[in-house]
Amino acid sequence: MRSVGHEHDLLRGIRSGSPICIGYFPAAVAFGLVARDAGLLFGDALLFSVTNFAGASQFFAVNLIESGALLYEVVIGVLLVNLRYLLMSASLAPRIEERSPLIRGMLAFGNTDEVFAVASAQQGSVSTRFMIGIEVVSWAGWVSGTVTGFLVGSVLPGPLQHSIGITLYAMFTSLLVKECRRVPKYLIIALIAAGINSAAVLIFQISTGWAFALSMTIAAGIGTILTTGREEEESV
C-alpha cells in the first residue's frame, strides 16, 4: 500500500508540473535563441539550463555576458536575482516530508516560482515524490526548450535571430507590469532602480555588472521602507 501511495504522489506531481512544463518550453526556446545570438556554444547553453534552471537570471546573465561584464560580476548579479528562491525554499521546507539534507538540497534546486506556487497550494505536508514529479517534468520542459531554441536558431535568418533579444526586455516588463498593478509603489521602486543604474553607468562609468548590483541593492532597501506600512496594514 505504501508503494502505491508513493507512485500516486509521483504521478500527481507529474500531472501538476505538466502545465509548468508547457509554459516553460516557449520561454526556454527564446533563451536558446538569445544564448546563440550572444555567441554561446551549444554546450554552454545546455549546461546553463541544466545547472541553473532559473529563467530570469539566465536571460539576465546572457545580457551581462553580451555587454562584456566580468565573470564575478555575472555571478554576483545572478546571485542577487536568485535570492528570492532562498526565501521560497525556507518557506516551503517545513512542509516537505523528506529529511535527508542531500535530497532536500536537490529539491531546493528545482524550486522555481511556479513550482513553489503549486507546492504551496497543497494541503498539509508535501511528499518527496510529489516534489520530484513536479520538478523533473518542469526542468525537462526548460532544458528541452533551450535545446530546441538553440538548434532552431541555426536555420533562422540573421536579422530574426538578433531581434530575439527583445524577449529579455519583454519578459521583465511583463513581470514588472503585473507586480505594479498589484502594488503601485513597485513602479516607484523600479524607476528608482533604473535611475540609479543609468547614473552609475553613464555618469560614474561603473561597469554594467556592478551598476546592476548597486541599483538593485539600494532600490530593494528603499522598497522595503516604502512597502513596510502596507504589509502592516494587511496583517491587521
C-alpha positions in Angstrom: 0.0 0.0 0.0 2.9 2.4 0.8 4.5 1.9 -2.6 1.1 2.5 -4.3 0.7 5.7 -2.4 4.2 6.9 -3.3 3.6 6.1 -7.0 0.3 8.1 -6.8 2.2 11.1 -5.4 4.8 10.9 -8.2 2.1 10.8 -10.9 0.2 13.6 -9.2 3.4 15.7 -9.2 4.0 15.0 -12.9 0.4 16.0 -13.7 0.7 19.1 -11.6 4.0 20.0 -13.3 2.8 19.4 -16.9 1.3 22.9 -17.3 4.5 24.4 -16.0 6.5 22.3 -18.5 4.3 23.6 -21.3 4.7 27.2 -20.1 8.5 26.9 -19.7 9.1 25.4 -23.1 8.5 28.5 -25.3 10.3 30.7 -22.8 13.3 28.3 -22.9 13.2 28.3 -26.7 13.6 32.1 -26.6 16.5 31.7 -24.2 18.2 29.2 -26.5 17.9 31.7 -29.4 19.2 34.6 -27.2 22.1 32.4 -26.0 23.0 31.5 -29.6 22.8 35.1 -30.7 25.1 36.2 -27.8 27.8 33.8 -29.0 27.4 30.9 -26.6 28.1 27.4 -27.8 25.5 24.7 -27.7 27.2 23.0 -24.8 27.3 26.3 -22.9 23.6 27.0 -23.3 22.7 23.4 -22.5 24.8 23.4 -19.3 23.5 26.8 -18.4 19.9 25.5 -18.3 20.7 22.1 -16.8 22.6 23.6 -13.8 20.9 27.0 -13.3 17.2 26.4 -14.1 16.1 30.0 -13.5 14.7 31.8 -16.5 15.0 35.4 -15.3 18.6 35.1 -14.1 19.6 33.1 -17.2 18.3 35.9 -19.6 20.0 38.5 -17.3 23.3 36.6 -17.2 23.4 36.3 -21.0 22.7 40.0 -21.3 25.6 40.8 -18.9 27.9 38.4 -20.9 27.0 40.1 -24.1 27.6 43.5 -22.6 31.1 42.5 -21.7 30.7 42.1 -17.9 33.4 40.2 -16.0 32.7 36.7 -14.6 32.4 37.7 -11.0 30.0 40.5 -11.9 27.8 37.9 -13.7 28.0 35.7 -10.6 27.0 38.5 -8.2 24.2 39.6 -10.5 22.7 36.1 -10.8 23.0 35.6 -7.1 21.0 38.7 -6.4 18.3 37.8 -8.9 18.0 34.3 -7.4 18.0 35.4 -3.7 14.2 35.1 -3.8 14.5 31.3 -4.1 16.2 31.2 -0.7 13.0 32.7 0.9 10.8 30.4 -1.1 12.7 27.3 -0.1 12.8 28.4 3.5 9.0 28.9 3.5 8.3 25.5 1.9 11.0 23.5 3.8 9.0 22.8 7.0 6.2 21.1 4.9 8.5 18.8 3.0 8.4 15.2 4.3 12.0 14.4 3.3 14.6 14.8 6.0 17.8 13.9 4.1 19.8 17.1 3.7 21.1 16.0 0.3 17.7 15.3 -1.1 16.2 18.4 0.4 19.0 20.4 -1.3 18.2 18.8 -4.6 14.5 19.7 -4.2 15.5 23.2 -3.4 17.4 23.4 -6.7 14.2 22.7 -8.6 12.0 25.1 -6.6 11.2 27.8 -9.1 8.5 30.4 -8.8 5.8 28.3 -10.4 6.9 25.1 -8.6 6.7 26.9 -5.3 3.2 28.3 -6.1 1.9 24.8 -6.9 3.6 23.1 -4.0 2.4 25.8 -1.6 -1.2 25.3 -2.6 -1.1 21.6 -1.5 -2.9 20.8 1.8 -0.8 19.6 4.7 2.7 18.1 4.2 4.2 17.7 0.7 5.7 14.3 -0.2 9.1 14.0 -1.7 7.8 12.0 -4.7 5.3 14.8 -5.5 8.1 17.4 -5.5 10.3 15.1 -7.7 7.5 14.7 -10.2 6.6 18.3 -10.5 10.3 19.5 -10.6 11.6 16.9 -13.0 8.9 17.5 -15.6 9.3 21.3 -15.2 13.1 21.0 -15.6 12.7 18.8 -18.6 10.5 21.4 -20.3 13.1 24.1 -19.7 16.0 22.1 -20.9 14.3 20.7 -24.0 13.1 24.2 -24.9 16.7 25.5 -24.6 17.9 22.8 -26.9 15.1 23.4 -29.4 15.7 27.2 -29.4 19.4 26.9 -30.0 19.0 24.4 -32.8 16.2 26.3 -34.5 18.4 29.4 -34.4 20.8 27.7 -36.9 18.1 27.9 -39.6 16.7 31.3 -38.9 17.8 34.4 -40.8 20.4 36.6 -39.1 18.1 39.7 -38.6 15.5 37.5 -37.0 18.0 35.9 -34.6 19.2 39.4 -33.5 15.6 40.5 -32.9 15.0 37.6 -30.5 16.9 39.6 -27.9 13.8 41.7 -27.3 12.3 38.7 -25.4 14.6 39.6 -22.4 13.0 43.0 -22.0 9.5 41.7 -22.8 9.8 39.1 -20.0 11.0 41.5 -17.4 8.4 44.1 -18.5 5.6 41.6 -18.1 6.7 40.7 -14.6 7.0 44.4 -13.7 3.6 45.4 -15.0 1.9 42.5 -13.2 3.5 43.5 -9.9 2.9 47.2 -10.4 -0.8 46.6 -11.0 -0.9 44.7 -7.7 1.2 47.2 -5.7 1.6 50.6 -7.5 4.5 51.6 -5.2 6.6 49.0 -7.1 6.6 51.3 -10.1 8.4 53.9 -8.0 10.9 51.4 -6.8 11.5 50.2 -10.4 12.1 53.8 -11.6 14.5 54.4 -8.7 16.5 51.3 -9.7 16.5 52.4 -13.3 17.7 55.9 -12.4 20.5 54.6 -10.2 21.6 52.1 -12.8 21.6 54.7 -15.6 23.5 57.2 -13.4 26.1 54.6 -12.4 26.8 53.6 -16.0 26.5 56.9 -17.8 27.8 59.4 -15.3 30.1 57.4 -12.9 31.3 55.0 -15.6 30.7 51.9 -13.4 30.7 48.6 -15.2 27.3 47.0 -16.1 27.5 44.2 -13.5 28.4 46.4 -10.6 25.9 49.0 -11.6 23.1 46.4 -11.5 24.2 45.1 -8.1 24.3 48.6 -6.7 21.0 49.8 -8.1 19.2 46.6 -7.1 20.6 46.7 -3.5 19.7 50.4 -3.0 16.3 50.0 -4.6 15.5 46.9 -2.6 16.3 48.9 0.6 14.1 51.8 -0.4 11.4 49.4 -1.4 11.4 47.7 2.0 10.9 51.1 3.6 8.1 52.1 1.2 6.2 48.8 1.5 6.5 48.1 5.2 3.5 50.2 6.1 1.4 48.3 3.5 2.3 44.9 4.9 1.5 46.0 8.4 -1.9 47.2 7.3 -2.6 43.9 5.5 -1.7 41.9 8.7 -4.1 43.8 10.8 
